[in-house]
Amino acid sequence: MGRILIKNGKIVNRGQIVESDILIKEQFIERIDVDISGVNARIIDASDRWILPGIIDDQVHFREPGLTYKGDIYTESRAAVAGGITSYMEMPNTRPPATNGELLEEKYRLASKKSVANYSFYMGATNDNLSELLNINANDVCGIKVFMGSSTGNMLVDNPKTLESIFAKIPLLIATHCEDENTILKNSEQARNRFGENVPFTEHPEIRSEEACYLSSSLAVSLAKKYGSRLHVLHISTARELDLFTDQFPSGDKKITAEACIHHLWFSKEDYARKGALIKWNPAIKNKEDREALRTGVKAGRIDVIATDHAPHSLEEKMNTYFKAPSGGPLVQHSLVAMLELYHKRIFSLGLIVEKMAHNPAIIFGIDRRGFLDEGNYADVVIVNPEFPWKVDKSNILAKCGWSPFGDQIFTSRIDKTIVSGRLVYDTGRVLESGPGMRLHFQR
């Protein structure tokens, strides 16, 4: 790896934007200073560029093992670094699901050979694997994933006694998918009675409704408060749910935190008419009012993290009728540029984007020496050209599924370069085969 010297860029870090140089030695940031010179290093001229800490995505589905026709660790991590994501945390609903230590370590073994980005994997909770969850080393695994509503893969935890035990006994971060299953089943049956199998995709936010989300997320919050659990509620999609979360403390001081996803901050119910199944996610994208409330929640501090819920499916699968079309889609390649587009529209500041996509994930999960551009930290760096308009099309999509909900979107900013643990892995349109990323470790 040697040394890399990034010159003349504008560093966005800890709420400030300063022009400075960054010297990288091997895996680490050795020095940040004005006009570093006289060192033997590869020079990267970042004039007129933003230099950001590498994005940390706390929720992705890379589909390996068992579902690799949709995506795999290699293909999706390539798409991730092309989007400025240097570290990710991957979900357990693969085939077989990662619900015991042996299956979890097999995913780490695969990633150690195949992942271009840094990685960690959640252990999945079920109704009967509490003993496995209790054996996890907190320094080696990002957290426990609890599906409190069914989604892709049948890992629903619906036994009240199991939920109580998880929240009472698990010391790790508990990340939850919150949708009330009974409400969804009732709404699905009503939609079938009305439309048959040809349910319009505009009904998705009615089937996976505000009520379904709130019933489940409020239950998770109440259990966390009862037992003092460390809870992280994933993909908040409604204005009503925001009242469950506080904006009074920095994210690192909270025991209950919340995440929003790119699609809930970008799209709204009106987009189903144009995009259909391509924006069918669980929880559903909802009304404009919910989207605006989520954006406000990000700025107010009620939403602590912005992630993708990257969940690719083949285009053939997506082009089905409502009940047959799976939920989810690819987002890692376009998450940062989508957020930067909202910066250009004066919705979010650069500092806030970096806080929610790099700083806070590192703080909330306790990730060792990542998420900030600080001397001594691992060198996870993204260099962005703020003014380089480009269009998303099939020729530049790297996700294995070959499509994007952002198809034909013109973005103002472009990812120029991505450095992962001191290795230049992406350079102006090319993913460089420069070795695997590192397993994330946690200070807890």
N, C-alpha and C positions, 0 to 999 in steps of 0.2 A: 504493500500500500504506500509506504514512504510518506512524503509530505505533500500537502496541497495548500496553496496560498490563494485565498479569495480576496481580490483587490477591489476597492472603490465602490462597494455596494452599500445599500441602505439597509441596515440591520433592524428588523422589527422584533423586539424582544422586551418582555416585562413592561409593556405599555409605552415603550419609547421607540422612536425611530432615529437612529444615529448612523452617520456615515463612518465606516470603519473597515478594517481588514480583519480576516480570520485566518489563522494559521492552524492547519490540521496536521497532526503527527500520528501516524498509524491509525488507531481507532478513535482518537480523542481530539478535542479542541485544545490546543496547546496555548494559544495566545489570541487575544482580541485587542487590537490597538490601531491607532491611526498611523498609516504609512509604514507598515512593516516592510522591511527590505533586508537585503544581505543574507538571505537564507536560500539554501538549495531546495527548491520545491517546484512542483508543477503549478504554473500560474493560471488562474481563472480570472479573467477581467469581468467584473460584475457592474461596470459602469451603467448607470440608469436602470439598475435592477434592484428588486427587493430581495433580501436574504432573510428567510424565515426558518425557525426550527422545524424539523421534520414533523409532518402531521401524524398523529397517533389516532387510529380508528379503533374504537372500543367495541365495534359490532360488525363483523363480517361473516359471511357464509361462503367458504371457498370450495365446498362440495366434495372434499376428499377425506376419507375413502368412500367409495360406493356410488357416487353420483357424478363421476368425472366427465361424463358427456356434457354436463352443464358448465363445468369449470373445474380447475384443480389448483393445488397450491402454487405450482409453477406459473400457470397462465394468469391467475388472478393477482398474484404478487407482482408480476410484471406490469399488469395494468395499474396496480396500486402505486408503484414507484413512478410510473409515467404521470400519475396525478399528484405527486408530491407526498404520498403517504409512505413513511419510512418504517412504521411499526403498526401491527394490527393484532387484534384479539379475536379469535375465530370461535364460532359457536359449535355446540356439540351434536346438532341434529344431522349427522352424517349417517352412512350405513356401513357398519353398525354404529349406533350412537355412542359417543364417548361418555359412558356412564360408569366406568371403573378405571382403576389406575393403569391397568395393562393397555386398554384401548386408548387411553389418553396419551400414554407415553409413545404409542405407535405413531400418533399424529406428530408428536415432537420429533420422532426419528425421521419421518417423511420430510418435515419442514427443514431439518438440519441439512438435508441434501438438495432440496428443491426450491426453498423460499428465497426470493431475491430480497425481500424486506425482512426486518426483525419481526418476531412472532411470539405469541402466547396463545394458549387454548383454554377455554372454559371446560370444567367438568359439568356434565349435565345431571340434574336432579331427576329422579323418578319417584314413584310412590313407594319404592321399596329398596333404595340404595343408600340409606342414611349412613350406614357403617363405612361405605366407600368414601362418602363425602368427608367424613370425620378424619380420614387418613391422609388427606391432602396436605402437602407442605406449603404453607402460606407464602413462602418466599419464591416458589417455583411456578405457581399457577395464578393467573389473573383473577379468577373468581369462580363462583358457582352460578350456573344458569338455571333458572326456574321458569318453565313455561306455565304460567297461570291462565293461559288460553292456548288452544291448539293452533298450530300453524303448519309450516312445511315439516313433515316428520311428526310421528305421533309420540310426543314426549310430555303430554299434558299431566301436570301434577294437580290432581283434583281431590285428593283425600285430605280433609281438614286436619286430621291428626298429624299427617306427614308434614303439611305446611307449618303447623305449630312447632313441630320438632325441628324443622330446618331453621326457622327463625330463632328458636330458643337455643340451639346447640351449635350452629355453625359460626365460627369466629371470622371467616373470610367474608369478603364482599359478596353479597347476593345480588345478582343482576336478574331482573324480572321482565318477562313479556306479560303485560297485563291486559287481558280481555276476558270478560265473563262468558264462559262457554254456554251456559244455559240461555243467556240472552241471545247469543249468536244463533244457536239452534232454533230458538223460537222465531227470530227474525228471518232466518233462512227458509223456514217452513212457510211463513206468510208470503215471502217473495215467490216461492214455488207455486203456491196456490194462486197467486195473481198472474204470474208470467209464464209458468211452466219452466222448462229448462232454459229458455231464452231470456233470462234475467238481464236487463241492461246493466252495464258496468256502473252507471250512475247510481245504482242501488247499493253499491258496495259500502259507502259510508252510512247507509241506513241499516244494513245488515250487521256490519261491525260498527256499531253505533257509539255515540257519546256515552250513553248509559252503560254499554258493555265495557268500555274503557274505564269509566269512573268507578263502577262497582268493584272491578278488580284492582285498580291502582290504589283506591282508598283502603281496600282490605290489606294490600301489601304494606302500605304506610302504617296502618293501625297495628299490624303484627310487629313491624320494626320498632315502633314506639313502645309497644308492650314489653319487648324483650331486649331493647337496646341494640338491635341488629344494625349491621352496616349494609344499608340498602341502596341500590342504584337502579332506578326505574328507567327502562329503555324506551325509546321512541314514543314520547308523549305526543299526542296528536290532537288534543282538544283544549279549548280555553278553560273549560271547567276544571280539568285536572291541575291546572297551574296553582289553584288555591291550596293544593296539598303540600306545596313546597315553599320554603322560606327564601327570601332574598336578604336576610339580615346579617348573614355571616359569609366570610370567604369560603370557597368550596372546600378547602382543606380542613375547615373546622366543622363541617356538617357530617352527620351520620346518615342522613337521607339526602341523596342527590338525584338529579334527573338529566336525561339526555333527550335531545331532539334530533331528527334526521333531516338530511338535505331535502328529500322529497316533500316532507311536511312543511318545510320553510319556503319551498319554491312553487309547488303546484297547489291547486285547489279543486273542489268538486267540479267546477266548470270545465276543467281540462279532460275529464273522462270522455266527453263527447268527441274530442279530437284524438286522445291517446288510448282510450279503452284499456285493454288488459296490460298495456305497457306500463301503466302507473298503478296497477292493482298490487298493493302492499297490504300486509297486516302489521299493525292497525291501519285502517283505511286513511287515505288522504281525505280531508273533510272540507268544511266550508271556508270561504275567504276570511270570515270573521275569526275562525280558529287559526288560520295561517297568520293573520295579523297579530293575534294574541300571543302566538308562539314567538314571533319575532320580538314582540315587546318583552316577553318572558326571558328571552336570551339577553336582551339589553339590561333588564332589571336584575338579573342574577338568579332567577328562579330556575332557569335552564342552565345547567353547569357545563354540559358537553354537547358538541355537535358531531355526529357520526353519519355513517352511510346506511347501515343494514344492507350492505351489498349482498344480493341473493340472486345469482343468475339462474335463468331457465332457458331452454332452447326456444327459439322463436316459434317453432312448430308447436310446442306445448302452449305457449302464450296465445296463439291464434285459435283458441278453443272457445266454446261457450262459457258463460260465467262460472258455473260450478266446476268445470273441468280445467279451466285456465288456472295454473298455480299462481300464488302471490309472491311477489319479489321481483327484483331486477338488478342489473349491474350499475354501480355508481362510483366505485373507487377512483376511476380514472378522471372523473369530472367533478368530484366533490369540492376540491379547493377552488378550482376556477369558477364553479357556480357560486360559491361564497364570495369570491372576489368580484363577481358580477354584481352581487348585492352591495358590495362596497362601492363600486362605480355608480350604482343607483342611489348612493347615500343612505342606505338602510343600516349597514353595519360599518364600524371603523376597522381599520387594519389590526389595531391592537386587540380589539374584541375577538376578531376571527382567530388570531393566534392564541389568545387566551382559551377559547372554547375548543379549539381543535388540536392544540399541542400542550399548552401549560396545564390546563385543568385535568386532562386525562392522566398526565404524569403524576399530578398531585393526588387525585382521587384514588388511583390504583396503587400509588406508592412505587412507581417505576423507578428503578435505579438509574440515576444520572442521564435522563432523557427528558425531552419536552422543552428544554430551554437552551439558548445559545450562550452557555457559560463556560469559562475556562475549566477544564477538568472533566466536563461532560463528554459523553460519546458524541462523535461528530455525525449527527443526523441533521442534514441541511437541505433546504430547498431554495433554489434561485429562480425567481419569477421575473419575466418580462411583463411589466404592467400594461403596456400598450402594444399588443401584437394580435390583432383580431384574427380568429381562425374559426373554421366551421367543423362541427362534428359530423363525420360521415363514415361509411363502412370501411373506407381505406385507412382510417386512423384509429379505429376502435380495437383495443387489445384484449378485452374480455373474450373468453373462449366462445361465448354464445353469439358474439358478432353483432350485437345491437345495443342500443342505449335509449333510455327514455328522453335523453337530450339530443336525439337524432335531428340534424339540420339546425341545431342551435348554434348561433355565432357568439363566441365568448370573446371578451375584450382582452383578457390576459392569458398568457401562455406559460406553462412550466418549461423552463429552459434546462435546468439540471437538478438532479437529485443525488445526494450523497448519503449512503447508509453505512453507519459505523465506520466512517472514514474511507469508504469505497465509492467512487463515482459509478453509479449504476444506471443513470439515465442522462442522456445528453442530446438535446435538441432533436427529439423524435426517435432516438434509438435507445433501446434497452441494451446495456452492455453486460456481457456474461462475465462478471468479475467476482464470482463466488457467492455463497449463500449469506443471508443475514444471520443475526444472532438471536438466541433465545432471550426473551426479556426476563429480568429478575426484579424482585420487588422487596422494598424495605418496609417491613411491617412489624 
